[in-house]
Amino acid sequence: MTSLLKTQALTKRYGALLVTDQVSLDIAPGELHAIIGPNGAGKTTLINQLSGELRSDSGSVLFEGRDVTAQGIHARARQGLLRSYQITSVFDEFTVRENATLAALGAKRHAFRFWRGLLTDRAALEAADEGIAAAGLQALADLGAAELGYGERRQLELAMALAARPKFLLLDEPMAGMSVQESAQVIALLQSLKRRYTILLVEHDMNAVFALADRISVLVYGRILMTGTPQEIRGNEEVRAIYLGDEEIH
């Protein structure tokens, strides 16, 4: 398997607390790979290590075959390894399109100043419109961000990440706090993004994970218990005992 992202023995400690423990992942181009595990398993810490937001104590991160372990969040983002919602916060005073345009600009520059002239950058506008379309927000492109509902706001955050034209997208619980209807819309959206982007998804909604993932890694006490297809994970007795229990996965 050709890897787009590969980690080797990635480890993070906080004093005596071992949060991620020798985590090794191998994710292929175009794959949607999910990380599941109980609360406190280390999932968000792992996402932070992959994005460059958090420095690892040991281990390595390879992206497109290059060692990016020592690089921070902005250097990794400029190479296309992007965590959703990392480029910038949503600015309520701007429209959906303006927010996406600022995100497109921010992904390629160390910093940018906030004036309306930036919003005429043709390449950034094109990237913004692509992200908005991919996130299904074309009809709301000229609406102020402050007028969006909760689910629409999460879609905008995704559109902003896509406007940065990532090669690899890290999604940390994109359906958190959503209604059943909103979650269904996001599942359909992520289905439409499969193969167009390589995605690592951390999500508590097991029906969403099993519907979307090509492969799933189970993280328990900071360690990968197993990695397999949804069918392999669903049928593993140890995984069910530790995490899935008697929950029905459709």
C-alpha positions as CSV (number, residue, x, y, z in Angstrom):
1,M,0.0,0.0,0.0
2,T,1.3,3.4,-0.9
3,S,1.0,5.7,2.1
4,L,0.0,9.3,2.0
5,L,0.3,9.6,5.8
6,K,2.3,7.2,8.0
7,T,3.1,7.4,11.7
8,Q,5.7,5.3,13.5
9,A,5.5,4.8,17.3
10,L,3.9,8.2,17.9
11,T,3.9,8.9,21.6
12,K,2.8,11.8,23.9
13,R,3.1,12.0,27.6
14,Y,1.9,14.5,30.2
15,G,4.1,13.8,33.1
16,A,3.4,10.2,34.2
17,L,0.3,10.1,32.0
18,L,0.8,8.3,28.7
19,V,-1.8,9.7,26.4
20,T,-0.7,8.2,23.0
21,D,1.4,5.1,23.2
22,Q,3.5,3.9,20.1
23,V,0.7,4.8,17.6
24,S,1.5,3.5,14.1
25,L,-0.9,4.3,11.2
26,D,-0.6,3.8,7.5
27,I,-3.2,5.7,5.4
28,A,-3.4,5.4,1.6
29,P,-4.3,8.2,-0.8
30,G,-8.1,8.5,-1.2
31,E,-8.8,6.4,1.9
32,L,-11.4,7.5,4.6
33,H,-9.8,6.1,7.8
34,A,-11.7,6.4,11.1
35,I,-10.4,6.4,14.6
36,I,-12.8,5.2,17.3
37,G,-12.4,4.6,21.0
38,P,-13.8,5.4,24.4
39,N,-13.6,8.9,26.0
40,G,-10.1,9.5,27.2
41,A,-8.5,7.1,24.7
42,G,-6.3,9.8,23.3
43,K,-8.1,10.5,20.0
44,T,-8.0,14.3,20.0
45,T,-4.3,14.3,21.3
46,L,-3.5,12.1,18.3
47,I,-5.3,14.5,15.9
48,N,-3.3,17.3,17.4
49,Q,0.0,15.4,16.9
50,L,-0.9,14.7,13.3
51,S,-1.8,18.3,12.5
52,G,1.4,19.7,14.1
53,E,-0.5,21.5,16.8
54,L,1.1,19.3,19.5
55,R,4.7,18.2,19.4
56,S,5.2,14.5,20.1
57,D,7.6,13.2,22.6
58,S,8.8,10.4,20.3
59,G,7.9,8.7,17.1
60,S,7.6,10.2,13.6
61,V,5.0,11.5,11.1
62,L,5.6,11.0,7.4
63,F,3.5,12.9,4.8
64,E,3.9,12.0,1.1
65,G,7.1,10.2,2.2
66,R,8.6,13.2,3.8
67,D,9.4,13.4,7.5
68,V,7.3,16.3,8.9
69,T,7.7,15.4,12.6
70,A,9.5,18.6,13.5
71,Q,7.2,20.8,11.5
72,G,4.5,22.9,13.1
73,I,0.8,23.3,12.2
74,H,1.3,26.0,9.6
75,A,4.1,24.3,7.7
76,R,2.0,21.0,7.5
77,A,-1.1,23.0,6.4
78,R,0.9,24.6,3.5
79,Q,1.8,21.1,2.4
80,G,-1.8,20.0,2.4
81,L,-2.0,18.2,5.7
82,L,-4.9,20.1,7.2
83,R,-7.1,19.9,10.3
84,S,-10.6,21.1,9.7
85,Y,-11.3,24.3,11.6
86,Q,-7.6,25.1,12.1
87,I,-7.1,27.8,9.5
88,T,-9.2,30.4,11.2
89,S,-12.3,30.9,13.3
90,V,-15.5,31.8,11.6
91,F,-15.9,35.5,11.4
92,D,-19.6,36.4,12.1
93,E,-19.2,39.8,10.4
94,F,-18.3,38.2,7.1
95,T,-20.3,36.2,4.6
96,V,-19.9,32.5,3.9
97,R,-17.9,33.3,0.8
98,E,-15.7,35.9,2.6
99,N,-14.9,33.4,5.4
100,A,-13.9,30.7,2.9
101,T,-11.8,33.2,0.9
102,L,-9.9,34.2,4.1
103,A,-9.3,30.5,4.9
104,A,-7.9,30.0,1.4
105,L,-5.6,32.9,1.8
106,G,-4.6,31.8,5.3
107,A,-3.6,28.4,4.2
108,K,-0.9,29.6,1.9
109,R,0.5,32.5,3.9
110,H,2.2,32.8,7.2
111,A,-0.2,35.6,8.1
112,F,-2.6,38.0,6.5
113,R,-4.0,41.4,7.3
114,F,-7.8,41.9,7.4
115,W,-9.0,44.3,4.8
116,R,-11.6,43.9,2.2
117,G,-9.1,44.2,-0.6
118,L,-7.9,40.7,0.2
119,L,-11.3,39.4,-0.7
120,T,-10.7,40.2,-4.4
121,D,-7.8,37.7,-4.8
122,R,-9.0,35.7,-7.8
123,A,-7.2,32.4,-6.9
124,A,-8.5,32.6,-3.3
125,L,-12.1,33.4,-4.5
126,E,-11.9,30.4,-6.9
127,A,-10.7,28.1,-4.1
128,A,-13.4,29.5,-1.8
129,D,-16.2,28.8,-4.3
130,E,-14.9,25.2,-4.8
131,G,-14.9,24.7,-1.0
132,I,-18.4,26.1,-0.7
133,A,-19.7,24.0,-3.5
134,A,-18.1,20.8,-2.0
135,A,-19.7,21.6,1.4
136,G,-23.1,22.1,-0.2
137,L,-23.4,25.8,0.8
138,Q,-23.8,27.5,-2.6
139,A,-27.2,28.8,-1.8
140,L,-25.9,30.5,1.3
141,A,-22.7,31.9,-0.1
142,D,-23.7,35.5,0.3
143,L,-25.3,35.0,3.7
144,G,-23.6,36.4,6.8
145,A,-22.0,33.8,9.0
146,A,-23.9,35.1,12.0
147,E,-27.2,34.1,10.3
148,L,-26.3,30.4,10.0
149,G,-27.8,27.6,12.0
150,Y,-25.5,25.3,14.0
151,G,-25.3,22.6,11.3
152,E,-24.8,25.2,8.6
153,R,-22.0,26.7,10.6
154,R,-20.2,23.3,10.9
155,Q,-20.6,23.0,7.1
156,L,-19.0,26.4,6.8
157,E,-16.0,25.3,8.9
158,L,-15.7,22.3,6.5
159,A,-15.9,24.6,3.5
160,M,-13.2,26.7,4.9
161,A,-10.9,23.7,5.3
162,L,-11.7,22.6,1.7
163,A,-11.0,26.1,0.4
164,A,-7.4,25.5,1.5
165,R,-7.3,22.7,-1.0
166,P,-6.0,20.0,1.3
167,K,-4.4,16.7,0.3
168,F,-5.3,15.2,3.6
169,L,-8.1,16.3,5.9
170,L,-8.3,15.6,9.6
171,L,-11.8,15.8,11.0
172,D,-12.4,15.7,14.7
173,E,-16.0,14.9,15.5
174,P,-17.6,16.9,12.7
175,M,-21.1,15.7,13.8
176,A,-20.8,16.7,17.5
177,G,-23.9,18.4,18.8
178,M,-25.9,17.9,15.6
179,S,-29.5,16.7,15.3
180,V,-30.3,13.4,13.6
181,Q,-31.2,15.3,10.4
182,E,-28.1,17.5,10.5
183,S,-25.9,14.4,11.0
184,A,-27.5,12.6,8.1
185,Q,-26.7,15.7,5.9
186,V,-23.0,15.6,7.0
187,I,-22.8,11.8,6.4
188,A,-24.1,12.4,2.8
189,L,-21.6,15.3,2.4
190,L,-18.6,13.2,3.5
191,Q,-19.7,10.4,1.2
192,S,-19.5,12.9,-1.6
193,L,-16.0,13.8,-0.6
194,K,-14.7,10.3,-0.5
195,R,-11.9,9.6,-3.0
196,R,-11.6,13.3,-3.7
197,Y,-9.8,13.8,-0.4
198,T,-7.9,11.5,2.0
199,I,-9.7,11.8,5.3
200,L,-8.9,10.8,8.9
201,L,-12.2,10.9,10.8
202,V,-12.6,10.9,14.6
203,E,-16.3,10.5,15.4
204,H,-18.5,9.1,18.2
205,D,-21.5,8.4,15.9
206,M,-20.8,4.7,15.2
207,N,-23.5,4.4,12.4
208,A,-21.7,7.3,10.6
209,V,-18.3,5.7,11.1
210,F,-19.4,2.3,9.8
211,A,-21.2,3.9,6.9
212,L,-18.2,6.0,5.8
213,A,-15.0,4.3,6.7
214,D,-12.8,2.2,4.5
215,R,-10.8,1.1,7.5
216,I,-11.1,1.7,11.2
217,S,-8.5,1.9,13.9
218,V,-9.6,1.3,17.5
219,L,-7.7,3.4,20.1
220,V,-7.8,2.2,23.7
221,Y,-5.7,3.8,26.5
222,G,-3.6,5.5,23.8
223,R,-2.7,2.3,21.9
224,I,-4.1,0.9,18.6
225,L,-6.0,-2.2,19.6
226,M,-6.6,-3.2,16.0
227,T,-7.1,-1.8,12.5
228,G,-9.5,-3.4,10.0
229,T,-12.4,-3.0,7.7
230,P,-15.8,-2.1,9.2
231,Q,-16.8,-5.8,8.9
232,E,-13.7,-6.9,10.7
233,I,-14.2,-4.3,13.5
234,R,-17.9,-5.1,13.9
235,G,-17.2,-8.8,14.2
236,N,-14.3,-8.5,16.7
237,E,-15.3,-9.7,20.1
238,E,-12.6,-7.8,22.0
239,V,-13.6,-4.5,20.3
240,R,-17.3,-5.1,21.1
241,A,-16.5,-5.9,24.7
242,I,-14.4,-2.8,25.2
243,Y,-16.2,-0.2,23.1
244,L,-19.1,-1.2,20.9
245,G,-20.9,-3.4,23.5
246,D,-24.4,-4.4,22.3
247,E,-24.9,-1.2,20.2
248,E,-26.5,-2.0,16.9
249,I,-24.5,-0.8,13.9
250,H,-26.5,-0.5,10.8
